[in-house]
Amino acid sequence: MKKKILILGSEGLIGSDLSIFLSDKYEVFKIDIRLKKSKNCFKINLNKSKEVKKIFNYFSKKKIYFHSIINSVYPKRKKFYSNFIDLDEKNYQKDLIFHITPFYSILLNSYNYYSKIKKKGQIINLGSIYGLKIPNFKIYKNTNIKSPIMYTSSKAVLSIMTKYFSKWCIHNNKNICFSCVNPAGVKDNQSRTFQKNYKKIYQAEMLSKRFVSKKILKVIKDPQKYNGKDIMITNGAILKH
């Protein structure tokens, strides 16, 4: 019988590829607001904490055991500020709550889920290299792409949450592992100019979705090795602070 994997944000850039890639070896359950409800697929608004809690309660009541839970969620508000100069304090606060609350809700309910079913568990968060290092803004020259300050802020918080939950579990003798996978730039139909800038400045090609998925599979296979860790996926890119 295949082990079960839960992917939250299954229809996003990395989540969609993970769903396909992992399905050969695992039974994949998917959660995303863009899904239609069907077998192992759940249409859930992950920005609503009550819905997150409800679905995890459902899994625990039905005794559905996940070997790993993968959080590949990245919520966006309708008004998305690409330049932090345009973002006033009020909207920054709204953005912060909008991004970070779902992360906390997912981690907390994942922790409670494994605690209820009293089995070992693993939560893998999909962060970003830009949660650990500030981007070289030269890669955006002559393009319409920006790296919003909220993206960096929220991914940095996700990295810290990962370490906090991991350390809490160790302190309380809970066999629940938390890891954060942090890819560098992933190909997503960016302009040729951007890709050239990236390669010239970082001295490496951008990552493919499948390259990231394969690295995540390694983390899935060895939860203890990567517990509490930030795993950087760069493909050799030279990224400096």
Phi and psi in degrees as a GROMACS rama.xvg file:
@    title "Ramachandran Plot"
@    xaxis  label "Phi"
@    yaxis  label "Psi"
@TYPE xy
-71.0144  142.63  LYS-2
-70.105  152.645  LYS-3
-97.9195  140.806  LYS-4
-125.986  135.583  ILE-5
-109.051  126.344  LEU-6
-115.144  117.024  ILE-7
-95.8852  130.863  LEU-8
80.2174  41.4176  GLY-9
-71.1338  -14.4878  SER-10
-103.1  7.62335  GLU-11
-81.0981  -173.606  GLY-12
-57.2311  -54.2116  LEU-13
-84.7893  -40.1773  ILE-14
-57.182  -39.6544  GLY-15
-66.3329  -38.9818  SER-16
-72.4828  -38.8819  ASP-17
-58.8985  -42.1615  LEU-18
-58.0504  -40.6489  SER-19
-74.8936  -47.8656  ILE-20
-62.8847  -42.6951  PHE-21
-79.4803  -16.7973  LEU-22
-66.1202  -18.0171  SER-23
-69.8754  -35.9051  ASP-24
-108.489  -17.0591  LYS-25
-132.271  159.329  TYR-26
-89.7333  113.373  GLU-27
-96.2217  127.696  VAL-28
-105.384  139.876  PHE-29
-125.1  141.335  LYS-30
-130.445  127.597  ILE-31
-167.049  148.769  ASP-32
-67.1443  -21.5841  ILE-33
-89.6384  -2.68195  ARG-34
-81.7884  154.573  LEU-35
-97.5721  137.41  LYS-36
-64.1642  126.319  LYS-37
-157.251  -171.63  SER-38
-58.7176  125.093  LYS-39
64.7057  11.5091  ASN-40
-122.498  131.056  CYS-41
-130.533  123.04  PHE-42
-85.638  102.36  LYS-43
-131.511  137.266  ILE-44
-87.3566  102.714  ASN-45
-73.332  -4.80614  LEU-46
-83.7281  -7.44356  ASN-47
-105.379  109.793  LYS-48
-58.6119  -34.7554  SER-49
-64.0651  -37.7159  LYS-50
-69.5173  -37.8025  GLU-51
-63.5004  -47.8084  VAL-52
-61.499  -41.5257  LYS-53
-62.5626  -43.503  LYS-54
-70.0818  -37.1799  ILE-55
-69.2154  -34.7233  PHE-56
-64.0286  -38.4606  ASN-57
-60.6653  -46.3646  TYR-58
-61.9397  -41.7137  PHE-59
-69.909  -39.0419  SER-60
-65.8687  -37.6689  LYS-61
-81.8237  -2.04252  LYS-62
56.4469  40.8487  LYS-63
-87.737  115.277  ILE-64
-101.86  123.182  TYR-65
-100.112  125.226  PHE-66
-61.008  -40.7126  HIS-67
-144.443  147.715  SER-68
-117.364  126.246  ILE-69
-112.953  120.541  ILE-70
-98.8502  99.1763  ASN-71
-111.972  31.2331  SER-72
-80.9574  136.675  VAL-73
-142.043  93.3506  TYR-74
-72.5522  147.093  PRO-75
-129.662  139.07  LYS-76
-77.6175  159.754  ARG-77
-60.8244  -40.1005  LYS-78
-94.7514  110.322  LYS-79
-113.786  118.527  PHE-80
-90.3917  114.822  TYR-81
-83.9962  -21.2987  SER-82
-119.304  120.058  ASN-83
-64.968  -19.7641  PHE-84
-61.9305  -30.3446  ILE-85
-84.5562  -4.01267  ASP-86
-100.475  107.719  LEU-87
-79.4342  172.873  ASP-88
-60.9769  -38.4106  GLU-89
-63.6663  -46.3842  LYS-90
-74.2405  -29.5043  ASN-91
-63.1503  -42.2422  TYR-92
-62.6217  -42.8568  GLN-93
-62.2498  -44.0695  LYS-94
-61.963  -42.3662  ASP-95
-60.8549  -47.4365  LEU-96
-63.4672  -42.4893  ILE-97
-62.5263  -38.2008  PHE-98
-82.8672  -48.1855  HIS-99
-78.6637  -34.0754  ILE-100
-58.201  -45.7257  THR-101
-61.1975  -37.6983  PRO-102
-59.6283  -48.8608  PHE-103
-63.4973  -43.008  TYR-104
-60.6678  -42.5169  SER-105
-65.6963  -45.181  ILE-106
-66.6454  -43.65  LEU-107
-63.4095  -45.3932  LEU-108
-72.124  -29.6815  ASN-109
-65.6689  -44.4284  SER-110
-60.1059  -47.6918  TYR-111
-64.0225  -37.0115  ASN-112
-60.8815  -50.7913  TYR-113
-65.9604  -33.6535  TYR-114
-65.6338  -40.203  SER-115
-67.0098  -44.3101  LYS-116
-82.5294  -8.15209  ILE-117
55.3495  49.9932  LYS-118
-133.778  159.287  LYS-119
-66.5759  151.872  LYS-120
-146.787  169.431  GLY-121
-145.277  130.377  GLN-122
-120.236  124.343  ILE-123
-113.225  119.12  ILE-124
-94.6356  140.815  ASN-125
-96.7738  102.907  LEU-126
-96.0102  -142.572  GLY-127
-159.169  150.312  SER-128
-59.0157  -27.133  ILE-129
-80.5188  -0.718628  TYR-130
-85.2306  -11.8245  GLY-131
-113.525  -29.8794  LEU-132
-136.005  145.184  LYS-133
-77.3759  136.096  ILE-134
-65.2841  152.863  PRO-135
-80.6306  110.175  ASN-136
-66.0638  -11.1134  PHE-137
-66.169  -23.1972  LYS-138
-67.9852  -15.5173  ILE-139
-95.0909  2.90855  TYR-140
-60.6954  132.229  LYS-141
61.3423  30.2348  ASN-142
-131.758  169.134  THR-143
-99.7087  16.186  ASN-144
-94.55  140.067  ILE-145
-134.103  162.962  LYS-146
-111.5  98.0645  SER-147
-60.3826  144.768  PRO-148
-61.5151  -28.7791  ILE-149
-68.1856  -33.9078  MET-150
-62.2297  -49.9468  TYR-151
-62.1888  -44.4317  THR-152
-60.9148  -48.6771  SER-153
-69.0572  -38.3226  SER-154
-70.6711  -32.2196  LYS-155
-65.8259  -42.0092  ALA-156
-64.4923  -40.4461  VAL-157
-60.9383  -37.9349  LEU-158
-62.7193  -44.2076  SER-159
-68.4044  -41.0701  ILE-160
-58.7346  -41.7035  MET-161
-56.6847  -49.504  THR-162
-65.4984  -38.2305  LYS-163
-64.4853  -50.1408  TYR-164
-62.3929  -39.3182  PHE-165
-61.7064  -47.1724  SER-166
-67.5849  -35.9295  LYS-167
-61.6845  -42.9583  TRP-168
-66.2342  -39.3386  CYS-169
-63.4682  -44.7573  ILE-170
-61.0178  -34.6555  HIS-171
-102.459  16.2782  ASN-172
55.287  39.6874  ASN-173
-97.4321  129.781  LYS-174
-88.2733  60.8195  ASN-175
-125.343  121.741  ILE-176
-102.841  138.554  CYS-177
-122.436  130.466  PHE-178
-135.852  158.592  SER-179
-130.463  118.135  CYS-180
-94.7298  126.595  VAL-181
-122.912  90.7463  ASN-182
-76.3754  151.892  PRO-183
-77.7158  -157.261  ALA-184
-62.2996  129.562  GLY-185
-108.275  134.401  VAL-186
-61.1432  130.331  LYS-187
-155.172  53.9044  ASP-188
60.6583  32.1767  ASN-189
-68.7304  159.328  GLN-190
-65.2318  157.772  SER-191
-61.6775  -35.6045  ARG-192
-61.3246  -45.6369  THR-193
-62.8322  -44.5977  PHE-194
-63.8561  -36.1406  GLN-195
-66.9785  -44.1357  LYS-196
-58.8519  -46.0585  ASN-197
-58.3613  -49.933  TYR-198
-64.7169  -40.281  LYS-199
-66.879  -44.0024  LYS-200
-82.7779  -41.382  ILE-201
-93.4154  -7.08049  TYR-202
57.483  42.0625  GLN-203
-163.271  156.096  ALA-204
-75.1254  155.749  GLU-205
-67.7318  158.875  MET-206
-80.7146  145.781  LEU-207
-87.4482  157.556  SER-208
-60.2783  -40.4003  LYS-209
-66.6767  -34.3775  ARG-210
-59.9272  -43.8222  PHE-211
-66.0154  -43.6862  VAL-212
-59.0071  -40.5459  SER-213
-65.2982  -37.22  LYS-214
-68.0038  -38.3324  LYS-215
-64.5182  -36.7498  ILE-216
-59.1272  -38.3559  LEU-217
-61.923  -39.0308  LYS-218
-67.7532  -41.0898  VAL-219
-57.5811  -40.1374  ILE-220
-74.3084  -16.6533  LYS-221
-141.948  70.3405  ASP-222
-56.4903  -42.641  PRO-223
-65.4198  -38.6292  GLN-224
-59.9577  -37.1912  LYS-225
-104.059  8.36383  TYR-226
-61.7775  126.891  ASN-227
75.8588  9.97266  GLY-228
-102.311  149.778  LYS-229
-94.4903  116.034  ASP-230
-100.483  112.552  ILE-231
-88.8495  131.409  MET-232
-118.16  107.481  ILE-233
-121.344  -19.2407  THR-234
58.1153  30.8776  ASN-235
88.5718  2.89021  GLY-236
-62.5122  135.695  ALA-237
-92.6877  101.912  ILE-238
-113.929  122.351  LEU-239
-114.916  154.865  LYS-240
